Amino acid sequence: MQDITKNNFDFLRVLLAFIVFLGHLGALSASAELKFLEHSPVEIAVFGFFVVSGFLIARSYERSSSLKSYLKKRIKRIVPAYLLVIFLCAILLSLVSAYSFSDYFTNTQVYKYLLWNSLFLNFKAPWLPGVFGNQAVNGALWTLKIEMCYYFCVPLLFLLFGKNNKYRNSSLIILYFLSLAYLNYFESLGKISVAKQLPGTLSYFIPGMLIYFNFEKFIKYKNLLFIVAICTVWIDLLINIQLFSPMMIGIIVLYIAYSFKFLNNFGKYGDFTYGIYIFHFPIIRTFTTLGLFEDYNPYLMAVMCMLIVIAVGVSSWHFYEKRFL
């Protein structure tokens, strides 16, 4: 039976982060030449992250010696770098603000931004004065609020089901469909942003948990499950209701994670996915604000932007994030 630790999650997360980066590059660059990048499946990549989290966080909690140990590990992984990007944006983006330094740092919006974003409530104060035309500084951070909420949901789910509860699978499936009911209800009302909060996004975390709890069966039948998933993931597009796709995306993502063994050692270069994800949005917006995509070759600037995002992500990991771990 395949060793659960032999996987390519490190490569998979970098791939998902780059899909998000490319989609945001096409949308935020305001460049006609780069507009085709908007077709990058950003939403599927984000949902892929949720699936991976469902699998890995369930495993992390089950292997932790205590609730305190589990929460300590999870908070150290997410919070330090999250606070870093919040405070760096508040300080460094003053350089591209339409306001003078004195007007910028005396504007109460700066401190509202710091307060609400530090509490993971980005929607309360998403912008900084005179920065990016008072548009959202970092539109990628909304998922971190959900991730943090999920960290606290997992212990409750374990408490509810127990480690060997024979009704665990059926209970998670019921939760899956309840989550989908919430998701589809608010999407039918046109309230997409509400639909994609908890409990709606649980429909993507739960497949990861289900596959973790049934890992041996998943590995045994993964090829067949993958074929079924590829064939049925499109049904939701035809019926215009999310019913099968979250589970099918979960199967596809975790099939990739436990295939292609030559990618298993990708993590030896460092776990810099998180840095790429949380820093890429304001970096792209800074390039756009400075007119770099407009004044110079947009393809060259796209490569430059990508290299800077990678450099920042790698630096964030090696010089900051891993110190807390």
Beta strands, then each sheet from edge to edge (+ up, - down):
end
